[in-house]
């Protein structure tokens, strides 16, 4: 009978004077944060927002995102975070699909304003809103009520709204506390986008324990390292491309990062060489990989102390199932795969979504017999370490052979000149699909396509070696959370 | 959608070769334990035990208790642990009330055999039972199904059957992992009775993490210290009377207890002086107090690092609410008390019982609007540290003044000669109730009642000083979990 209202109430009562959040020059104690959350909900209620109503948020990271995440669901309202990188047409679709009549934003809402009844700007309207009322009527919030709807990036087709209930986010808080060994001494750097569940859900457990959140408006390697040094950050959870940028920046201009106990990464596969470089650059931090999805409120498996596994058979694994999550790898007929056999990764936990908002068909496809079907392909070793070999849709079928792009990318990353690599399939008359790669080299590094293909031949089977390797001059396109957008690369290739 | 079946399956898959349990000369890996649990359920099923059926267990601690706790609920069966200290008439009542048709026991069941369809003796029938079948049909177990019914000691009236669901025990596992900072490196000593929820519920989280349980058939200070030394035990959670005995034994015959990271205590109030003595005796262990009830699956509040709080205003507090539990102190009308004001302690969490088995009246009294009413009296300080001043029924009303027996007992314990103290009210023509004490002195210590009363006068108000102090020659009577049975002492007094 616990809801998302409880962690912050707990923190206010038990450690009201501790710093809850640091956002640039602004810092708020738990007492202040809880008070602001209460007044935020009260202000919205006085404007007519009711329990169950969706409220869309289009904003960069900051203390107000925390207030929205804790304040709205506590009053029974439903948070709908919007990906700030989407085009107006995409945002319009999401806002209309969610049925939100209110949008809170730190930018010009443009045409979005026409979709809603009210626009609340952070610069102008937000603080006065907090002064409209002190408290709203106590909402009768149940653990099975929806707390937030996170629209997924949608690598194909229209974005889907992942409904996460209070029970989901509370369960995820515990799963995360255990998976990350969180404590009240932790200082968490919220630089990855808080509009993604992986960027904001860790805060539930952190708040419960009385830790501190430092927000950065966006990811910037230099800014993040400055904040880590300044605020003695203990825990940071970037995506692999951010981690790579952090490595480059720290090597160029070292900061004091001795406070960092846990440097995790999540959101997309990573090459073992990237982990090795991170370990060389941050030798005192524990490296850890977290695998999950929006539909699972984030963590599904975790690989702790990756730096100790670099030269072992579990290097590159995303780890064992997190405590609180049950994970299987299954064949098309739903039967468990044998050890080492590749199948679809499915998960069950109290943190798994109840489904997609207003999309029963997609819900029925993704949730079967209580199991969320990730669409990812992977296998287990004999101690239940999960190896994700590819997103189901990213698998390349070349000839009669399956090629998992992560394996080819890992080979490319082992070449010292390679900074970024993306591998995907393109139509091929002979092979059905041909393996195609786009790489970006390190500054000042020199390598040709032939040299890189030769390098790969020494590491992987011939049919896996890219038929074509493009050397790109610009950084590869990335999604909000920093995943390389292979879809965009593939479309560019096909459009030529 | 997580049940009590998941932690052990997780442990089997992730760390199948780790030692799960050590019971004397017997030790089983997680793979072996999981296999035994499966065969136990299969054996019972082949005898006709169905999902939903209650199975009573009357036994001392041991590896088989773990097997029953994990094996039965995983197959949808309901465990009914019996307090081995109860008289046959009391046991008969419980077995009949529970509706159990099967009893599993390590002793002669006596007249209990007549209440059930089948008696399974641990010495003769248990191992062959495991060979009857390898697996039973997969049960469709839901988180809201009952996993176990724990009959409470019932300080007054008939014992009540506290129903704990899979969801309750899973939630409690997480609450406990966080409250105790459990990890897979922990070695837990299960010496307090496993027929109490506080003795067995900690194992859920421990199994999930892959820790090791060492069982002792019963509490014995010398045996426990031997086991701590032998197996490098890291976590022990006795009741205060056991802790006191441990202190005496360790002082007399010191063992190497350097492995002990967390020495907790729970189950009844403790005097600050007892914590101080424990700290002096176990200087390297963290001392921690846990407050809870069977109805809350155990932990409600926790006071970590008590040794650092000995000379602070929070000394003697049972700590702040555990993460995952919401605690209030309320007046008779249900309104929250002010800081420092004594009221009834009520709690809400996913670990709180759904009610008493076949007792809707008692359920309605204890569970109101989702809050479990503990019957305990306490107050909060301004940082939400809970101070339990007394069990509601143990409060003495003398004259117009309320006397909380814990306060008087604490005063008595501060006298160096006092080993055990129990304070309760007895009828008094003048005062309504008079404060009455029974104490046991340390071996070789000498002190008279007058000296002890004089000692108390220096510490507490005159109306709180016991009118009569009896010096007992024998240890005070205790319940299964080691609580001093004041009810018995009071009855003895009244019977004179």
Interface residues (C-beta under 8 A of the other chain):
Chain A: X1 X2 X6 X7 X9 X10 X13 X14 X15 X16 X143 X170 X171 X174 X177 X178 X181 X183 X208 X209 X320 X321 X323 X324 X326 X348 X349 X350 X352 X370 X383 X384
Chain B: X1 X2 X6 X7 X9 X10 X13 X14 X15 X16 X143 X170 X171 X174 X177 X178 X181 X183 X208 X209 X320 X321 X323 X324 X326 X348 X349 X350 X352 X370 X383 X384
